[in-house]
Structure formats: structure tokens, C-alpha cells
């Protein structure tokens, strides 16, 4: 008797035995099937997508184009000229800008068999459509902030500081490599920058550790760290959202990707392969330039602009006019009731540059909590005790800091916004309205599109010889657009916040 037949016979006998009971008991199996509705456990939080205006372009073109009169105030001539002399002419500078249109989207599919088996319970095609749309919205939010078509700059060689305690490193030579990631690389594993490395020799001991720090890479939101025994064969160590790392051991294999609140939502994919460790390439860019990306918000605040007005790698063309400061892993501090780094490096610098205040501070939940703990943990924090209806004190534990006073701008309050698509360690000062005379800017930030979020049904198809090959109904939800930032000069980025 074949194994398959034996299995069928055993199953049949078990079913008969189950049915043959003395009387009807709970073991007989005469009961209903309590199946509740299908639940969805996918959070869809897309605040930046909800903020950015989506505008249909009236003309088809590979680029969204606009022109700007640049600020040349510091280059203007002296307005004093004396009697009988003509006034000096004002200096003007006009710059063209371009933003590349690129398609984004995701596809879904449901087979006819899945539809038939789900009859009376759920519609697989409807579920596939709704869940695909959810992922499209999440993807839009992430790409609007972190998409980047040009390469990040290569990091400098890291600086390594030894410690005789804190680890298990012995008397060996350790090579440390580092490469930077964009927001797109952080969430989708499209790659990292060209890598750089340095080495250190431990002369003795068995409890050694090291701390490696690299100069900030403008536009990076994370850093991949690697280790090698010979400077040739590299193994992945970890990923951080600041430009420093501590290594406590020698490794000979790729380590597991980090997880938790330090790197929330960090992808486990690498260049399209699932559950794959990042790689190190010291010879060339390793995928930080994503040719399929348009240039998102962070790219528009980090990239230089070329003579044609396209964003390019920092340090290779006209400098980006936005404010940028790296804290190199240092934490925020409180001074005079204000968050010192935000006031000094963002508010004051933007006031000096544009004589205005940003509209909001965008940050991850980690930095929002850090600011709340910093301010509310101070003895100078103001606390209100509310009474209930009976006049008793009703104390609520915990709190949040919802806005920060911009003292350099005259006391304007700037709201704190938590953005799930902005990794920890990066704070963006966003300006939605510029107070320039005749600025002619209806939307400072804009998703300008040739086609906005449309569903395309491919109809019934088949792919013989594979599971899920059909009959099946396929579809795609996609957009074709470009991110436009008309006033990077009014924005600022605080990076590598510890």
C-alpha cells in the first residue's frame, strides 16, 4: 500500500472513530464554527503625504520646471552715491530648477480559486486592492521624504577610539568600514554609499572595545557599519541612525539586522533580496543613487543644484541654501527652558537667513519623546494641576511638548510633528509659507504629477506551471510625479541627533 493511500485510510478511520460515540458529547463534534471577520493589522500613518499638496501638471514633460530670483542681498552695491551721481544698479540672479518625474506604485493579484474558496466570507480581490492601496500610501509618504536619485557623498575614513573595557576583543587588528544610507535605502534597502574604512591594532587585552565615528554625510539618515580582519573580506556589523558606533566583539559572519526603537521599520531587504545583510563597496557607490527615484524632501535639502537646476551630489555644484547641522551623536540639551540645539542651529540660523520662522519641526517619535523628557524633566517645567467636578486634584501622569517657542523670531511658536517616515536622529524644520514680497509661491512643497494615484486593471491572466498562476486578476496602483521644493532656503535639517 502506498504512503499516500495509508494516509487517506488513516484519516478516514479517524473520522469514523470520531463519529462513533456513545451519545452526543463535545467530542462528537456537533458544534458550529465561530469565525469572526477578517481583521487588518497594518498601521497606515502618512502625515507628510497628507501635508504636501498634489497638483496635476497641465503639460506632459520629463521634468517639472520653475524659475527663481535668488537672494543676492549680500552682493548688492552701496545705495549711497552722492549728488549728481546715478544710483548703482541692483544685482539680479535668476536660476532655473528641474524636478524629475518618476513613476511609483505597487501591484496586487487575486486568483479565481481564492475568490471561490473565500465565497461567503471575504472578497480576496477587494482585500488585495485595499491592502495594496495602504502600502502605496505608506510608500508615498516614505518616498516624499526620503527618495533620492543622486549618490550620497563617500564618507571620510572613520576615526577609531580604543577602550580596554566593555567588550571581548583581544590583541588583534580590527578594520572598521562604514557606508551611508538615504531614506529610500533605510526603508527599502536600495543600497548605500561608497564605503570607507580605517583600522586599529589592539596590542593586548581580552576585554577591549572600540568606538568609531565618521564625519556626517549630508542627506544620510543611517549608517551601515562593517568589520574585517584583513581589510578585504567584510562582514556586516550593524546599522545606526547616528554617525557613530560601538563595537564590542570580533565577528566572522554577517550579524543580524538591528531592530526595536533605535531603528524602527528598518527594512530587512537588500537590493531586492529578502532577509539579506547590507554589503560594503569601497570602490563605487553601492546603490545610494536610485535611478528609479524622484528626489524627495531630504534630497532637496541636501543636494547641490547644477547649472540646469537639478539636484546633484553635495559638494559637486552650487551649494544647497538650506540650513544643515550635524550633532554627531550628541543628545539634545536644555538651556533657559529652550532646546539649545534647535534654537541655536535651526531657529537662529533660519532667522538670520530668511528673517522668518519655520512652520513646523518634523521628527521621529524618538526625538519627540526625547524633547518631552528633557523639558518636563526639568525643574523649571511648568505643571498645571486640574481639579475634577468635586474640586479634588486630578493629576495625569506623563506629558508631551507640542510646540517650541522660536525666541530668535520674536516668540513665534513652532509645532512639533511626529512623522513615521522620518528615521530617528533627523529633525527637519519645514516652512509652508514664505513671507517674501511677491514670492509668487502658492505651494512651497508640492507633489506635481502627470498622473495621480490611479488603478490599472490588467484583466484576467494566466502564468502556467507556477502557484498562483491563474486564472488570476491582476492590477496596479501607480502615480507619476515629482517632488517640488520651491524654497529650500527656508528649511533646515538637524542630523545625527543622539
Secondary structure as GFF3:
##gff-version 3
##sequence-region A 1 498
A	DSSP	alpha_helix	3	19	.	.	.	ID=ss1
A	DSSP	three_ten_helix	26	28	.	.	.	ID=ss2
A	DSSP	alpha_helix	47	51	.	.	.	ID=ss3
A	DSSP	beta_strand	53	56	.	.	.	ID=ss4
A	DSSP	beta_strand	63	69	.	.	.	ID=ss5
A	DSSP	three_ten_helix	73	75	.	.	.	ID=ss6
A	DSSP	beta_strand	94	100	.	.	.	ID=ss7
A	DSSP	beta_strand	102	111	.	.	.	ID=ss8
A	DSSP	alpha_helix	112	117	.	.	.	ID=ss9
A	DSSP	alpha_helix	124	146	.	.	.	ID=ss10
A	DSSP	beta_strand	159	163	.	.	.	ID=ss11
A	DSSP	beta_strand	173	181	.	.	.	ID=ss12
A	DSSP	alpha_helix	183	188	.	.	.	ID=ss13
A	DSSP	beta_strand	196	201	.	.	.	ID=ss14
A	DSSP	beta_strand	209	213	.	.	.	ID=ss15
A	DSSP	beta_strand	222	228	.	.	.	ID=ss16
A	DSSP	beta_strand	235	240	.	.	.	ID=ss17
A	DSSP	beta_strand	244	247	.	.	.	ID=ss18
A	DSSP	three_ten_helix	261	263	.	.	.	ID=ss19
A	DSSP	alpha_helix	297	302	.	.	.	ID=ss20
A	DSSP	beta_strand	304	305	.	.	.	ID=ss21
A	DSSP	beta_strand	311	312	.	.	.	ID=ss22
A	DSSP	beta_strand	323	326	.	.	.	ID=ss23
A	DSSP	beta_strand	334	335	.	.	.	ID=ss24
A	DSSP	beta_strand	338	339	.	.	.	ID=ss25
A	DSSP	alpha_helix	340	342	.	.	.	ID=ss26
A	DSSP	pi_helix	343	347	.	.	.	ID=ss27
A	DSSP	alpha_helix	348	354	.	.	.	ID=ss28
A	DSSP	beta_strand	360	363	.	.	.	ID=ss29
A	DSSP	alpha_helix	365	376	.	.	.	ID=ss30
A	DSSP	beta_strand	386	387	.	.	.	ID=ss31
A	DSSP	beta_strand	393	394	.	.	.	ID=ss32
A	DSSP	beta_strand	403	406	.	.	.	ID=ss33
A	DSSP	three_ten_helix	407	409	.	.	.	ID=ss34
A	DSSP	beta_strand	412	418	.	.	.	ID=ss35
A	DSSP	beta_strand	427	430	.	.	.	ID=ss36
A	DSSP	beta_strand	445	461	.	.	.	ID=ss37
A	DSSP	beta_strand	472	485	.	.	.	ID=ss38
A	DSSP	three_ten_helix	488	490	.	.	.	ID=ss39
A	DSSP	beta_strand	492	495	.	.	.	ID=ss40
###
